[in-house]
């Protein structure tokens, strides 16, 4: 559909009506800023966390008494209550300092990382004070508290997130927003806004005049197709923006150069804020840092985030954890090996050259999940119904049990438990300079990409997950990824 030369004006003949199911959702009044309710929500966030920390501290002590390990140390109820309150206060202050209560997503790997970090920091701050108070305490209590409290906080947050989300909706704090574009980038933005109600934006529609299917809906990037918004295949006009009653427009792709000024003018006249998604900004390059030198701001290219002590500690953790896990699950490994051997012709293990840290190639192990005559070096099947996959292979790939032999790669030092997935040499040869940054760290068995809904797509098409990990990796982030991986595995996701 062509737009008129006058910004924001379209002829009556070319302006189709807004879809009925969408217009019915837009009859609600525009969102209002309820300052009082916002304060209540901010207080509730911290209160829920404080209750979880207090409960976790008391529960950890009772678990310690129940297990009966080491020398029994009894605490009076009054002293235990005081210690739990002090621990809760320190924990909340640390979460505040770590930026946990900003207007971002309430749930996710980064949130889990901050909870784990706050738990251990609180332990090292509070219990030395208890030591100098003259009262003896067991080091096992400290370990139980550091382990139980994060679990309690994460469980309570499953409930508190729903409460806060309902309060935002009931209090009319969510302002309608539209997303320009309907591709994968737009879907990610849609999902991010849904998971972050405190941002105050409620995505109600996608705008994409190139779309030919007028009944198309875009679903959120999650494993369950629960929430969706309709794609409006119309050019952006002032009338459309006003009819949608939106307050914000998120650009996930740039309009054609000939229409960019028209879109900007329409948004200005309709009083609509414009946001740019990260994919449209040159600052997407995460290797750029800004430093202040004597009052002058300089941009510099940052090197790889090498943390020698972290790398050493991670290596020790990888070897110990992989060794213990291999020993514990050895009966499972044997059962899978026998199932693979007798279910189809071919070897038990599938050995393939992959590219690791610094471009070094190594032999990666997996339980064979495809028929022996399947091409050894080709793009991995995206669907479990792929005819190359064996019957037992479908189960192994769905549960990721085919990846278990990579524990031996971890012990050998070629891989880590957490990191970007290693890719085949013919794919790495096509890497752009930006994609090659994922080779700055050891590849891993699991990582951020595996925890996202985008793992259904090719790894190198979702490089932002790996770039985030490379720039922000730390021990608590690794623990958070492992926790989420364990939860996903338990849920069969």
PyMOL commands that set and color helices and strands:
alter all, ss='L'
color gray80, all
select helices_A, chain A and resi 12-14+20-25+35-67+77-97+109-132+139-170+184-195+197-199+238-244+257-270+278-280+282-284+308-328+330-343+357-359+391-399+401-403+406-411+425-428+435-440+448-451+453-456+459-461+463-472+475-491
alter helices_A, ss='H'
color red, helices_A
select strands_A, chain A and resi 175-180+201-207+217-219+228-232+248-251+273-276+288-293+296-301+349-355+361-367+416-418+444-446
alter strands_A, ss='S'
color yellow, strands_A
deselect
rebuild
show_as cartoon
